[in-house]
Amino acid sequence: MARRPVLTHATISRKSGIPPWVSISWRVGAVLGLYAFAVAFHWFDREGLRDNLDDQISFLDVIYFTMISITTTGYGDIVPVSTGARMFDALVVTPIRIFVILLFIGTTYQFILKRSWDKWRMAQIQKTLTDHIVVAGFGKTGSDAVNELIARGTDPACIVVVDGGAEALKRAEDLGCNILVGDATRDQTLKDVRVERARTIIVATGRDDTSILVTLTARHLAADVPISIIIKADDNEFPARAAGANTVINPVSFAGLLLAGSVEGAHVADYMLDLASVDGRVHLAERKITIAEVNQPLSEVTTGLGVRLYRDGKPYGFFEPEALSLHEGDVIVEIVPGNGKDAHR
């Protein structure tokens, strides 16, 4: 399978809680405050200034000289002649000039250049964003899912995490994932991550109602993309499927299955956990069969132990007649070797 180009992470900053006009106002206020300070000093030390035109220093001359000194290097019509005035201009006015320039450059960058850069950068990433995995929600479950995907060999650059929390997104970014600050229940957020071109969507927001709404939003934007959702309440399984989820996982029910399996023997539940994780000695894998495997029985696959096949969306076990001859387009589930990190399993 061809490896698609690796993407850099896409960071869209959270909108600041401070309105833009407030941010601009405090910057202008800081400039005016520094200017007023310089005017006051020059006025009280006006004896240290010389006007080469009329030898008189008025208050307007002080305002003019201060403004010219802060914004330029001066024209030479009014000059500092005392040691104190020269030291003030060298050690105070010059740093003020540099600060004012940097302040306005920063304002220009924040409100014009940065936004334009972010839009351009996001557009470039979106052009190549395809066959990726969208993860809506990066809490405990979402992060565990991403860690497992990476452990199974998924390139983190092929994963896009959508969450509203800066801390959660920082953890996802540290893993190498693309990140997007946003609300996955909104159409525009999912459009921004090109959900219609995704390989699959994982929904794990932590709330059943929110997860179902995300699923509903994703389904109407991407009719054919597989969606997996985790829900906590049994009675929300039907709404989740009705919203368009292909796979609905209830951790409480799964825990019950493990407990029930433990009744049959201590190793049954242990093996079920082993199958679910790539870090065990074995794990489950799903794939389409190859051309060479057509007409071969499921038991003859060489990549693992074939346990189930899916034909036209219907499941068949290894013990059923359909498993005696694989057809083109069949999807099989097999048990394959894991990383074996859990030595006790």
N, C-alpha and C positions, 0 to 999 in steps of 0.2 A: 504494500500500500504506500503510495507516494506521501511523503511528509510535506505538509504545507508550511509556508514560511512562518517562523516564530514571530509572534507579535510582542511588542513592548506593552507594558501595562497601561491601561487607559484610566487616568484619574480625572474625574470631574468633581471639582471642589464643591463642598456644601455651601449653599448660599449663606452669607454672613447675616447674623441677627442684627447688625448695625446697618441702618439705611444708608445708601450711598451719599445722600446729602449731608448726613452727620459726619461721615468720614472725610468728605471734602471740606466741611466747615471747620473741623478741628485742625486740619492742615493749614487752611488759610489763617485761622486764628493763631496758630503757632508762628507763622511767618510775620503776621502783624505784631505779635507780642515781641518777637526778636527785633523787629524794626523799631518799635516804640522804645525798647531798651537802648538801642544804639542812638536814637534821636535824643533821648534824655541825657545820655552821657555826653554826647557832642555839645548839647546846649549848655550843660553845666561846666563844660571844659572848653567853651567857645573861644577863650583867650588863646588856646593852643592851635586855632585855625587861622588861616590868612586868606582873605579874598583878594586876588590879584587885580580885580576890577576897580573896587572902591574902598578897600581896606575896612569895610564894615561887615560884620557877621550878624545878620538878622535871623529870626526864627525860621523864616522861609529858606534862608541860605542853609541852615542846619538840616532842614528836611531834604532839600535838594542834594546837599553833599552826602547825607546818609544813604539816600536812595541810590545815587550814582556809585557810591563806594560798595554797596551791597550787591548791586546788579552788574557793575562793570569795574574796571580798574581806575575810573575817574578821567576827567578831561584836563586837569591841571589848573582850572580857574580858581578852585578853592583847594587848599592843600593843608595838611597838618604840619605844624612847624615845631611844636613842643615835643619833648620826649614822651610825655604821657599820652598825647594824642596819637603819636606815631605807634607807640606800643599797643594802644587800644586797637588801632586799625590793623596792625599786624597780627595780634594775638586773639582778637575777638571778632572784628568785622570780617576778616578773611575766612575763619571757620564758619561764621554765619552765612557768608556767601556760598560756601561749599554745601552747607546743610540745606539752604533754600533750593539750590540747584538739584541736589539729590532728592529733596522732598517732592519737587514738581516732576522730576523724571519718574519717581516711584508712583506718583499719582497717574501719570500718563500710562505707565506700564500696567498698573492694576486695572484701570478702567477702560483702556483702549487696546494696548498691545497684547496683554495677557489673555483677554477674552478672545481676541482674534486668533492668537496662537492656539488656545485650547480648542476652539472650533475647528481650525484647520487640522490640528493633530488628531482630533477625534474622527474627523471625516476620513483621514488617511487610514486610520485603524479600521473603520467601518467598511472600507472598500475591500479589505482582505479578510474580514471576519465571516467565516463560513465553516460549517461542519464542527462547530464549537459546542460546549456544554454550558448552559445557563443555569446558575444556582441562585435561586431567590431565597435569601435568608442565610446568614452565616453565624448562627448560634451553635450550640453544641452539636446538634444533628447535622446541620449543613457543613460545619467544619470537619466533622468525622467523615462525611461522605466525600469531601474534597481530598482529605488525607488518604482515604482508601483508594480513590481514583488515581492519585499520584503514585501510590504504592504499587498499583497495578500497571503502571507504565504510561498513564495519560500525561501528556505534556501540559504543565500548568498554564502555558501560554494559550492553550486551547480551552481554558475554563474562564468564564466571565461570572463574577460574583456581584450580585445586586443586593445592597443592604443600605439601611439608613443610618447605621452607626459607624462613626469614624474609627473606633477601636477595633470593631469586627473587620472592617475593610483593611485596616493596617495589618492585621494578622493574615488576611487573604493575600495582600500585596507582598508580604514577606515570603509567602510560599511561591510567588512568581505568577500569580493569577492576574488577569485583567480585573479591574474593579470599577464599579459605577455607583456613586451615591444617588439613591433615588428610591421611589416607591414603586414596587413591582406590580401593584394593582392598577397602575395607570398605563394607558396605551403608549404614551410617548416614551416612557422609560423602557418598555420592552421593545419598542421600535428602535431605540437608540442602540440596543445590544443585538439588533438584527435577529430577533427571535425566530423569524420565519425561515432563516437559513441555518438554524441551530441543528445539531445532531440529536440533542435531547434536552429536556428541561427538568430540573430537580427543584421541587417546591418544599421548603422547610422553614417557614416563617416563625414557627413557634405557637401560632394560634390557628385553630381549625378554620374559623370564619375567614381570616385573612388569606390563608393558603388556598381555600376554595375559590375566593375571589381572584387571586393571582392566576389560578388554573383556568378559570372562566375567561379572564382577559387574554391569557396566552393562547387559549384554544381558538378564540375568534380571530386572532392575528396569525396563527400558524396552525392550519387545519390538520396537517399531517405529521407534525413533529411529536414524538413520544413524550409524554409528561408523566413523571413520577412524583407522588405527593405523600407526605407523612401526616397522618391525623391521629388524634389522641382519643377521641370518643368513637365508640362503635357505631352510633347512629349517624355519624357524619361520613361514613364510608359511601353510602348511596349518593348523597349530594356531591361528594368528590368525584365519583364516576360520572354522574350526570353533568358535571361541569366540564368533563372532557379528559379526566385523568385516565391514562392507560394502566398505571400501576398505583395501587393504594396500599400503603404500609401502615399498619397499626402496631406500634412497639409493645403496647400492653398485651395485645393478642399474641404477638410473637413470644413474649415472655411466658405467656400461659402455655404455649406449645412446648417451649423448652422445659417448663416445669412438668408438664405431662410426660414428655419424653424421658425425664429423669426418673420417673416411676418405673420405666422399663429397664433402667440400668444407668449407672452413673456415667457411662461412656457415651450414651446416646446424645444427651444434651451437649456434651463436650464436642462431639463430632459435628453436630449441627452448627455450633459456633465456629468451628474450624472451617466448615464449608463457606461460611458467610464472609470470612476475612482472608485477604491475600497473605497475611502474615502467618497463617497456619501451615500445616504440612500439606494440606490440599485445599482447593477452593473450587467453586463452581464458575464455569465460563460458558458464554453463549456465542455462537457464530453461525454463519451460513456455511453450508457444506461446499467443498470444492468440486470441480468437474470430475476429478479422479475418483471421488467418493460416490458418484451417481451409480445406482444399482447395487451398491455394496450394502450389507446389513449394518445397522447401527453399532453392533458389537465389534465390527472390524475397524472402526476409526482408530487411528494410531496416535492421535494427539492427546488422548485422555480416555476416560471411561465414559462412554455415551450412556446417559440415563433417560433422556427424553428427547423427542423430536416434535417440531411444530410444522404442520403442513396445512397451508391455507388458513392459518390462524388457529387450528385445532391441535391440542396436545395429544401425544401418544407416548406411552411408556415403552421402555426397552423390551418388555415382555409381550407387547401386542404385535399382531401380524404386520402392521404398517412399518414396524421397525426392521423388518427383514430385508427391505429394499428401499434405499434412500432415493428420493426424487430431486431433480434440479429445482432449486429454490427453497428446499427444506432448511429449517433452522434447527440446530441441535444444542442441547445443554449437556455439558460433559464435566466430569470431575477431573481436574488437572493438578499437577504438583504446584504447591505454593512456595513461598519463600522459606518456610520452615523456621521462622524466628521463635515461635512458641514451642520450645523443645519438649514440653510435657505433653503435647498433643500427639 
